[in-house]
Amino acid sequence: MASIRIRACITGRVQGVFFRAETREQARRLGLTGWVRNLPDGRVEVLAEGDEQDVRALLAWCRTGPPHASVERVEESPECFSGEFNTFTITY
């Protein structure tokens, strides 16, 4: 299966609702690498690498997020796969 890399920005009530921690857990369950972080404008940014099916599954999860989140929009941007990460982390 092809490996891909996608950067996504999630808009809505996504900070202060465990979005980053839950995204990390979902990504690790799926065997993905990359990171998730809060942005100063209130969005959450995700950079994920792995098998296309698993990255798509993470993005599908991001459209709903954890129970207290209210996702308005997920903007996806494909990037060139790099394989530079060993795990999936929360970054700042």
KAJOKA-V61961 format. One record per residue. RES is the residue in three letters. SS is DSSP state (H for helix, E for strand, C for the rest). NEAR is the number of other C-alpha atoms within 12 Angstrom. Layout:
RES|SS|NEAR + RES|SS|NEAR
//
This chain:
MET|C|9 + ALA|C|13 + SER|E|23 + ILE|E|26 + ARG|E|33 + ILE|E|35 + ARG|E|29 + ALA|E|34 + CYS|E|30 + ILE|E|38 + THR|E|29 + GLY|E|26 + ARG|E|25 + VAL|C|36 + GLN|C|29 + GLY|C|20 + VAL|C|21 + PHE|C|23 + PHE|H|37 + ARG|H|33 + ALA|H|26 + GLU|H|31 + THR|H|44 + ARG|H|33 + GLU|H|27 + GLN|H|31 + ALA|H|36 + ARG|H|27 + ARG|H|18 + LEU|C|26 + GLY|C|25 + LEU|C|38 + THR|E|36 + GLY|E|36 + TRP|E|34 + VAL|E|40 + ARG|E|33 + ASN|E|29 + LEU|C|19 + PRO|C|11 + ASP|C|15 + GLY|C|19 + ARG|C|28 + VAL|E|40 + GLU|E|37 + VAL|E|43 + LEU|E|44 + ALA|E|50 + GLU|E|40 + GLY|E|34 + ASP|E|23 + GLU|H|22 + GLN|H|21 + ASP|H|27 + VAL|H|37 + ARG|H|27 + ALA|H|26 + LEU|H|40 + LEU|H|36 + ALA|H|22 + TRP|H|25 + CYS|H|41 + ARG|C|29 + THR|C|25 + GLY|C|34 + PRO|C|24 + PRO|C|17 + HIS|C|16 + ALA|C|27 + SER|E|23 + VAL|E|28 + GLU|E|18 + ARG|E|23 + VAL|E|27 + GLU|E|23 + GLU|E|24 + SER|E|18 + PRO|E|22 + GLU|E|16 + CYS|C|17 + PHE|C|22 + SER|C|18 + GLY|C|20 + GLU|C|17 + PHE|C|18 + ASN|C|16 + THR|C|24 + PHE|E|32 + THR|E|25 + ILE|E|26 + THR|C|18 + TYR|C|13
//
